[in-house]
Amino acid sequence: MPSFQPVRGMRDLIGQEAQAFTYIVTKARKTANLYGFREVITPHVESLDLLSAKSGEEIRQRMFIFKDLGDRQVALRPEFTASIARLVTSNLKNEPKPLRLFSSGTVYRYDEPQRGRYREFWQSNFELIGSDKPEADAEIVLLTNFLMTNLGLKYYAFKIGSIGVIRGILNADGIDEKTQNNVLQLMDKKDLDSALKLVDSEKCRTTLKGLINIKGENWQETIEKMKSYLEYYDEAKIAVENLHLTLNLITESTNIKLTLEPAFARGLEYYTGMIFEVYIPQLDIALGGGGRYDRLIETFGGEPTPAVGCAHGIDRVALALQIQGTTFELTTEKRVVVIPITDAVRTQAFKIAQSLRLSGVAVEFEVMGRKMVKALEDADKRKIGFAVIVGERELKEDAVVLKDLVNRKQKQVTLKNLVEEIKN
Ligand code: AMP
């Protein structure tokens, strides 16, 4: 038989790594709760039409696409936003705005596997739908900041920009949307020369070049310089004013490290306003990112609905925690193993295990039929806190032996007091 391996770009998560993922998702869910986001769970498989409606050419080419047995063209979701847009234009259509929706789980992209880049990876995803205000933009950045701090990340920083400003300039010069998307994609890849070549108008090119070359001491200086280039661009001017308000809200309400980069663009085509990414100094790939996408819901057949959202890459956050040496405690629960000394007391031991679980004690029953010494050795190795040893002699007195495997002490305890003894 061949020895089977996971499919290229997919991983098994075991031990510490699986725990890290659970830890991060739990923190993300807690953040969602604290910021008023309710959880929705959508399918991993969606129709290809839905997923390719507005993800952008980049992601379209990297989707896992197949036909189901009913001859439907479907694909594994490459992100959550399309599914959320589907929900907002169907089941949640008549719900009052704003909608705050949280999801987490795996997404799939045919990326070239490398450190921090996989074909199946996890995201936590937040969407705030129905507001075009800077407050909504600020909330999305702030909740990301809250999550990163709360996870115990020590050093990280935000990069912020505005697709709204860039599109504002391109719109003023009548550049069509497809070309705009190409310009933005090249800017995302830092190929600024090729991006500028797609722009015909000299005036527009000069403005963009000016913007790209801005070097500010801090974001306040950068934003003033941005404004100085946009005097004749009404739409871009509004976008930069919004960005200014957003940055004020963010920096005045929390301690945050951020840089404003006027030439910053992101791969997904649907962004229309503020965009951001979060990084740690030790990795040159983003831990998360997001932005404003005011026209997406319309594309899916809904009413014009402004929206802003973000996704955090859980695989990369786990990597960042590991790189920065952040430790975490997942459960503080005491674990117990229940061992019957003889077959004659097996049923009673089983009952004791069940009643401990009903009282909230985590129990592993000795299912290998090993002798007590072997079973205890194994429990020790796996750092289990207590052993409950069930013997005929003690049972006659409605008692068992409770062995503290950490402090190496043991005593006889009545069944009535067992839970209390373990919990204390
Ligand atoms: P996006 O949906 O492209 O905005 O990505 C959001 C986040 O998902 C990124 O900031 C990464 O942390 C994570 N991410 C994107 N692609 C991958 C990948 N191939 N492997 C692991 N994480 C990824």
Residues whose N, C-alpha, C, O or C-beta is under 5 A from the ligand:
A	BS01	AMP	E79 D111 G116 R117 Y118 F121 A286 L287 G288 G289 A311 H312 G313 D315 R316
